[in-house]
């Protein structure tokens, strides 16, 4: 139990590890090339040993620990400004703070009207391409104006043409687009009174074709789906497209509406870990499901298996990622020097370097609750490393290169 900001937080046992996925072929070459750029590398894979024997350049920084146990970066040479990274030890306070920041970031995003199953949907309005079935009681010649009854109701009706008009006997050609079934029935009843005494007219749409939504990307059957008289949300559209493929991102979907791009928290929708609205769809919407190449976390250094791990719809903690990689390499790993490199999404914003000493028993619980983010790089130093600045000054350029290569290949 941990108390912060007047609230108590209970730390639970972490979930089972995430199943690793194969390293994309192009990223093998990119990472290998980036690692070769490290000064004084004595080994590439496995282990990524980096020599401590290097000269400090004019842009080098060292990491120092103050009397309060906090780490900060300071320039090796006088006259230099602040470095382009921040050092943050992983603590219970940090975990709680970052969890709140993630929730606030999602809450700050523009919300779209959500699907509410308990609320009846608005009445469907007829549009171009729809087929409408009209029944006039006691007048079969008007119910089937063509004179025949077919087994397929889609052909037993009147087509609304591309201009929104439809034709009906005794009424003629009239503009039907935009009417509900009830309004269309009332219109026909009013115009048939001149020919039929007290006409009883029932109208229903038997083929919905006018309101369309495009579903693209990593779904089984990409293409167009039509909206009918039942409201549909993003999840229903994905289901109508056959569901997600094995390579689909389980974390985000892109909804385009009126030329504006909306990022949908697919992870929250699928996992149910947090309350996320399921946006109700409108005609003309476009949904894109990206692949999972942007959901990777990279594990490097003295771990049993250096590899990328795909983040699924649930959270991925530092402990889960390390477990997926087979844990630390016993012969070489320095369990007191575990790093998480998180590159800034906004240019000009310092990168974050998180540190954790896994030699302490309490740190295992912290690792089990520290949530990773897509494209984080987890690095476990080898026992040869003695100082934080040796790790950061040599590994951070490699991490930056990996992300630059990925940005060019996306």
C-alpha positions as CSV (number, residue, x, y, z in Angstrom):
1,X,0.0,0.0,0.0
2,X,1.4,3.4,-1.0
3,X,0.0,6.8,0.0
4,X,0.4,9.9,-2.2
5,X,-1.5,13.2,-2.5
6,X,-4.0,12.0,0.1
7,X,-4.8,8.8,-1.9
8,X,-3.9,5.2,-1.1
9,X,-2.6,2.9,-3.9
10,X,-2.5,-0.8,-3.7
11,X,0.2,-2.5,-5.8
12,X,-1.0,-5.8,-7.2
13,X,0.9,-8.8,-8.6
14,X,1.9,-8.1,-12.3
15,X,0.2,-9.9,-15.1
16,X,1.9,-12.8,-17.1
17,X,4.5,-11.7,-19.6
18,X,3.7,-10.6,-23.1
19,X,4.5,-13.0,-25.9
20,X,7.4,-11.7,-28.0
21,X,7.2,-11.1,-31.7
22,X,9.8,-11.4,-34.3
23,X,12.2,-8.5,-34.9
24,X,11.3,-6.8,-38.2
25,X,14.0,-7.5,-40.8
26,X,14.7,-3.8,-41.6
27,X,15.0,-3.0,-37.9
28,X,17.7,-5.7,-37.5
29,X,19.9,-3.8,-39.9
30,X,19.0,-0.4,-38.4
31,X,19.7,-1.4,-34.9
32,X,22.9,-3.2,-35.8
33,X,24.2,-0.2,-37.7
34,X,23.3,2.1,-34.8
35,X,25.0,-0.1,-32.2
36,X,28.1,-0.2,-34.3
37,X,28.3,3.6,-34.0
38,X,28.9,3.4,-30.3
39,X,32.4,4.4,-29.3
40,X,34.5,1.6,-28.1
41,X,32.0,-1.3,-28.5
42,X,33.6,-4.6,-27.7
43,X,30.6,-6.8,-28.5
44,X,27.3,-6.3,-30.4
45,X,24.9,-9.2,-29.6
46,X,24.4,-10.5,-27.1
47,X,25.4,-8.2,-24.3
48,X,26.2,-4.9,-26.0
49,X,29.4,-4.3,-23.9
50,X,30.6,-0.8,-24.1
51,X,34.1,0.1,-23.1
52,X,34.7,2.6,-20.3
53,X,37.9,3.8,-21.8
54,X,36.7,6.8,-23.8
55,X,37.6,10.5,-23.8
56,X,35.0,13.0,-22.8
57,X,34.0,15.3,-25.6
58,X,32.8,18.9,-25.4
59,X,29.2,17.8,-25.4
60,X,29.5,15.1,-22.7
61,X,27.6,15.2,-19.4
62,X,28.0,13.2,-16.2
63,X,25.3,12.1,-13.9
64,X,25.8,13.0,-10.2
65,X,23.8,12.1,-7.1
66,X,23.0,14.8,-4.6
67,X,22.6,14.5,-0.9
68,X,18.9,13.7,-1.2
69,X,19.6,10.7,-3.4
70,X,18.3,12.4,-6.5
71,X,20.2,12.2,-9.8
72,X,20.9,15.1,-12.1
73,X,23.0,15.6,-15.3
74,X,25.7,18.2,-15.4
75,X,28.1,19.2,-18.1
76,X,31.6,17.8,-18.0
77,X,33.0,21.0,-19.4
78,X,32.3,24.5,-18.1
79,X,30.0,26.7,-20.1
80,X,27.7,24.0,-21.4
81,X,24.0,24.3,-21.1
82,X,21.5,21.7,-19.9
83,X,21.7,18.2,-21.5
84,X,18.9,16.9,-23.8
85,X,17.8,14.3,-21.3
86,X,16.4,14.1,-17.8
87,X,17.3,11.5,-15.2
88,X,14.4,10.1,-13.2
89,X,14.8,7.3,-10.7
90,X,11.8,4.9,-10.7
91,X,9.9,5.4,-7.5
92,X,6.4,4.8,-6.2
93,X,5.7,8.6,-6.5
94,X,6.8,8.6,-10.1
95,X,4.6,5.6,-11.0
96,X,1.5,7.3,-9.4
97,X,2.3,10.7,-11.1
98,X,2.8,9.1,-14.5
99,X,-0.4,7.1,-14.2
100,X,-2.3,10.4,-13.5
101,X,-0.6,12.1,-16.4
102,X,-1.6,9.4,-18.8
103,X,-5.2,9.6,-17.7
104,X,-5.2,13.4,-17.9
105,X,-3.7,13.2,-21.4
106,X,-6.5,11.0,-22.6
107,X,-9.1,13.1,-20.8
108,X,-7.8,16.2,-22.5
109,X,-8.3,14.8,-26.0
110,X,-11.4,15.9,-27.9
111,X,-14.2,13.5,-27.2
112,X,-16.7,12.4,-29.9
113,X,-20.3,11.4,-29.2
114,X,-20.3,7.9,-27.8
115,X,-22.4,4.9,-28.5
116,X,-25.0,4.4,-25.8
117,X,-26.7,1.0,-26.1
118,X,-29.4,2.1,-23.6
119,X,-30.4,5.0,-25.8
120,X,-32.5,4.4,-28.9
121,X,-30.7,5.5,-32.0
122,X,-32.0,8.4,-34.1
123,X,-34.5,7.5,-36.8
124,X,-32.8,6.5,-40.1
125,X,-33.2,8.9,-42.9
126,X,-33.5,7.5,-46.5
127,X,-30.7,8.3,-48.9
128,X,-29.4,7.7,-52.4
129,X,-29.0,4.0,-53.2
130,X,-31.5,2.7,-50.5
131,X,-34.3,0.4,-51.5
132,X,-37.7,1.1,-49.8
133,X,-40.5,-1.4,-49.5
134,X,-44.0,0.2,-49.5
135,X,-47.0,-1.9,-48.4
136,X,-50.6,-0.5,-49.1
137,X,-53.0,-2.8,-47.3
138,X,-55.8,-4.4,-49.5
139,X,-54.0,-3.1,-52.6
140,X,-51.4,-5.7,-53.7
141,X,-51.0,-4.1,-57.0
142,X,-49.4,-1.1,-55.2
143,X,-47.5,-3.2,-52.8
144,X,-45.8,-4.9,-55.8
145,X,-46.1,-2.4,-58.6
146,X,-44.1,-4.6,-61.0
147,X,-46.8,-7.2,-60.7
148,X,-44.6,-9.9,-59.2
149,X,-43.5,-11.0,-55.7
150,X,-39.9,-12.0,-55.3
151,X,-38.2,-13.9,-52.5
152,X,-35.6,-11.2,-52.1
153,X,-37.1,-8.2,-50.4
154,X,-34.2,-6.1,-51.7
155,X,-35.7,-6.3,-55.2
156,X,-39.3,-5.9,-53.9
157,X,-39.2,-2.2,-53.4
158,X,-38.5,1.2,-54.8
159,X,-34.9,2.5,-55.4
160,X,-33.9,5.9,-54.3
161,X,-31.8,7.2,-57.2
162,X,-28.5,9.0,-57.0
163,X,-30.3,12.4,-56.9
164,X,-32.4,11.3,-53.9
165,X,-35.7,10.8,-55.8
166,X,-37.9,7.7,-56.0
167,X,-41.0,6.9,-58.1
168,X,-44.3,5.5,-56.9
169,X,-47.6,4.8,-58.8
170,X,-50.2,7.7,-58.6
171,X,-47.6,9.8,-56.8
172,X,-44.9,10.1,-59.4
173,X,-41.3,11.0,-58.9
174,X,-40.6,12.9,-55.7
175,X,-37.6,13.7,-53.5
176,X,-37.4,11.1,-50.7
177,X,-33.8,11.5,-49.4
178,X,-33.8,12.9,-45.9
179,X,-37.2,11.4,-44.9
180,X,-37.6,8.9,-42.2
181,X,-39.7,5.8,-42.9
182,X,-42.6,7.3,-41.0
183,X,-42.4,10.6,-42.9
184,X,-42.2,8.8,-46.2
185,X,-45.3,6.7,-45.2
186,X,-47.2,9.9,-44.3
187,X,-46.2,11.5,-47.6
188,X,-47.5,8.6,-49.6
189,X,-50.7,8.3,-47.6
190,X,-51.5,11.9,-48.2
191,X,-50.9,11.7,-52.0
192,X,-52.8,8.3,-52.4
193,X,-56.0,9.7,-50.8
194,X,-57.1,11.1,-54.2
195,X,-57.2,7.5,-55.6
196,X,-57.8,5.2,-52.6
197,X,-60.2,5.7,-49.8
198,X,-58.4,5.8,-46.4
199,X,-55.2,4.2,-47.6
200,X,-53.1,2.4,-45.0
201,X,-49.4,2.6,-45.9
202,X,-46.4,1.0,-44.2
203,X,-42.9,1.8,-45.3
204,X,-39.6,0.2,-44.4
205,X,-36.1,0.3,-45.7
206,X,-35.0,-3.2,-47.0
207,X,-31.6,-2.3,-48.3
208,X,-29.3,0.3,-46.6
209,X,-26.8,1.7,-49.1
210,X,-26.5,5.5,-48.6
211,X,-24.6,5.9,-45.3
212,X,-21.2,4.4,-45.7
213,X,-18.0,4.1,-43.6
214,X,-14.6,3.1,-44.9
215,X,-12.5,0.6,-42.8
216,X,-8.9,0.3,-43.8
217,X,-5.6,-1.1,-42.5
218,X,-5.1,-4.2,-40.4
219,X,-8.6,-5.7,-40.5
220,X,-9.5,-9.0,-42.0
221,X,-11.9,-7.6,-44.7
222,X,-11.0,-3.9,-45.3
223,X,-13.6,-2.1,-47.3
224,X,-16.9,-0.3,-47.0
225,X,-19.6,-1.0,-44.4
226,X,-23.1,0.6,-44.5
227,X,-24.9,2.1,-41.6
228,X,-28.5,1.1,-40.9
229,X,-31.2,1.9,-38.4
230,X,-29.0,0.6,-35.5
231,X,-26.3,2.8,-34.2
232,X,-22.7,1.5,-34.7
233,X,-19.5,2.5,-33.0
234,X,-15.8,2.0,-33.9
235,X,-15.8,-1.5,-32.3
236,X,-18.9,-2.6,-34.3
237,X,-17.2,-1.4,-37.5
238,X,-14.1,-3.4,-36.8
239,X,-16.2,-6.4,-36.1
240,X,-18.2,-5.9,-39.4
241,X,-14.8,-5.8,-41.2
242,X,-13.9,-9.3,-39.9
243,X,-12.0,-8.2,-36.8
244,X,-8.3,-7.3,-36.4
245,X,-5.5,-9.1,-38.1
246,X,-2.5,-10.6,-36.2
247,X,-0.4,-7.6,-37.1
248,X,-2.9,-5.0,-36.1
249,X,-2.2,-2.5,-33.4
250,X,-4.3,-3.2,-30.3
251,X,-3.6,0.2,-28.9
252,X,-4.9,2.8,-31.3
253,X,-7.3,3.4,-34.2
254,X,-7.5,6.5,-36.4
255,X,-10.9,8.0,-37.1
256,X,-11.1,10.6,-39.9
257,X,-14.2,12.8,-39.8
258,X,-14.7,16.0,-41.8
259,X,-11.0,16.2,-42.6
260,X,-10.0,15.9,-38.9
261,X,-7.9,13.1,-37.4
262,X,-9.0,11.6,-34.1
263,X,-6.9,9.0,-32.2
264,X,-9.1,6.4,-30.6
265,X,-7.9,4.6,-27.4
266,X,-8.3,1.1,-28.8
267,X,-6.4,-0.4,-25.9
268,X,-9.0,1.0,-23.4
269,X,-11.9,-0.1,-25.6
270,X,-10.6,-3.7,-26.0
271,X,-9.2,-4.3,-22.5
272,X,-11.8,-2.5,-20.4
273,X,-9.0,-1.3,-18.1
274,X,-10.4,2.2,-18.2
275,X,-13.6,3.9,-19.2
276,X,-13.3,4.8,-22.9
277,X,-16.2,6.0,-25.1
278,X,-16.9,4.0,-28.2
279,X,-17.5,6.8,-30.8
280,X,-20.7,6.5,-32.7
281,X,-20.1,6.5,-36.4
282,X,-21.5,8.9,-39.0
283,X,-21.8,8.7,-42.7
284,X,-18.6,9.5,-44.4
285,X,-16.3,8.5,-41.5
286,X,-13.1,6.6,-42.2
287,X,-11.5,4.2,-39.7
288,X,-7.9,3.1,-40.1
289,X,-6.2,0.4,-38.0
290,X,-2.4,0.8,-38.2
291,X,0.0,-2.2,-37.8
292,X,1.8,-2.9,-34.6
293,X,5.2,-1.7,-35.7
294,X,4.7,1.5,-33.7
295,X,3.9,-0.5,-30.5
296,X,7.3,-2.0,-29.9
297,X,9.5,-1.9,-26.8
298,X,13.1,-2.8,-27.4
299,X,15.2,-4.8,-24.9
300,X,19.0,-4.4,-25.2
301,X,22.1,-5.0,-23.1
302,X,22.7,-7.8,-20.6
303,X,19.3,-9.6,-20.9
304,X,19.0,-13.2,-21.9
305,X,17.4,-12.4,-25.3
306,X,17.7,-9.0,-26.9
307,X,14.5,-8.4,-28.8
308,X,11.6,-6.2,-29.5
309,X,8.3,-6.9,-27.6
310,X,5.0,-5.9,-29.1
311,X,2.7,-4.1,-26.6
312,X,-0.8,-5.6,-26.8
313,X,-4.0,-4.1,-25.6
314,X,-3.1,-4.4,-21.9
315,X,-0.3,-2.4,-20.3
316,X,3.3,-3.7,-20.4
317,X,5.3,-3.2,-17.3
318,X,9.1,-3.1,-17.0
319,X,9.0,-6.4,-15.1
320,X,6.9,-8.1,-17.8
321,X,9.3,-6.9,-20.5
322,X,12.3,-8.2,-18.7
323,X,10.6,-11.5,-18.1
324,X,9.7,-11.8,-21.8
325,X,13.4,-11.3,-22.6
326,X,14.2,-14.3,-20.3
327,X,15.3,-12.1,-17.5
328,X,18.8,-10.7,-16.8
329,X,21.9,-12.5,-18.0
330,X,23.3,-13.8,-14.8
331,X,26.9,-13.9,-15.8
332,X,27.1,-10.3,-17.0
333,X,24.1,-8.2,-15.9
334,X,24.5,-5.4,-13.4
335,X,21.1,-5.6,-11.7
336,X,21.7,-2.2,-10.1
337,X,21.8,-0.4,-13.5
338,X,18.6,-0.9,-15.4
339,X,17.6,1.9,-17.7
340,X,14.5,2.9,-19.7
341,X,15.2,5.4,-22.5
342,X,12.1,7.3,-23.6
343,X,12.5,9.6,-26.5
344,X,10.4,12.8,-26.5
345,X,7.5,12.9,-28.9
346,X,7.8,16.7,-29.3
347,X,11.0,18.1,-30.9
348,X,13.0,20.1,-28.5
349,X,11.7,18.3,-25.4
350,X,14.3,16.5,-23.4
351,X,14.3,12.7,-23.5
352,X,13.7,10.8,-20.2
353,X,16.1,8.3,-18.8
354,X,14.6,6.2,-16.0
355,X,16.8,4.3,-13.6
356,X,16.1,1.4,-11.3
357,X,18.3,-0.7,-9.0
358,X,16.9,-4.2,-9.2
359,X,19.3,-5.5,-6.6
360,X,16.8,-4.1,-4.0
361,X,13.8,-6.3,-3.2
362,X,11.4,-3.4,-3.2
363,X,12.5,-2.5,-6.8
364,X,10.9,-5.7,-8.1
365,X,7.5,-4.3,-7.1
366,X,8.3,-1.0,-8.7
367,X,9.3,-2.7,-11.9
368,X,6.0,-4.6,-11.8
369,X,4.1,-1.3,-11.8
370,X,6.2,0.9,-14.0
371,X,4.3,1.1,-17.3
372,X,6.3,1.2,-20.5
373,X,5.3,3.2,-23.6
374,X,5.6,2.3,-27.2
375,X,9.2,2.7,-28.6
376,X,10.8,2.7,-25.1
377,X,14.2,1.1,-25.0
378,X,15.0,-1.0,-21.9
379,X,18.8,-1.4,-21.4
380,X,20.5,-3.5,-18.7
381,X,24.1,-2.5,-18.2
382,X,26.8,-5.1,-17.9
383,X,28.9,-5.4,-14.8
384,X,31.7,-3.5,-16.5
385,X,29.7,-0.3,-16.2
386,X,30.6,1.7,-13.1
387,X,28.9,5.0,-13.7
388,X,25.6,6.1,-15.0
389,X,27.1,8.7,-17.3
390,X,29.1,6.0,-19.1
391,X,25.8,4.3,-20.0
392,X,23.8,7.3,-20.9
393,X,26.5,9.2,-22.9
394,X,27.1,6.1,-25.1
395,X,23.7,4.4,-25.3
396,X,21.5,7.5,-25.7
397,X,22.9,8.3,-29.2
398,X,22.2,4.7,-30.2
399,X,18.6,5.0,-29.0
400,X,18.2,8.3,-30.9
401,X,19.6,6.7,-34.1
402,X,17.1,3.8,-33.8
403,X,14.2,6.1,-33.7
404,X,15.5,8.3,-36.5
405,X,15.9,5.2,-38.7
406,X,12.3,4.1,-37.8
407,X,11.0,7.5,-38.6
408,X,12.5,7.3,-42.1
409,X,11.2,3.9,-42.8
410,X,7.6,4.4,-41.6
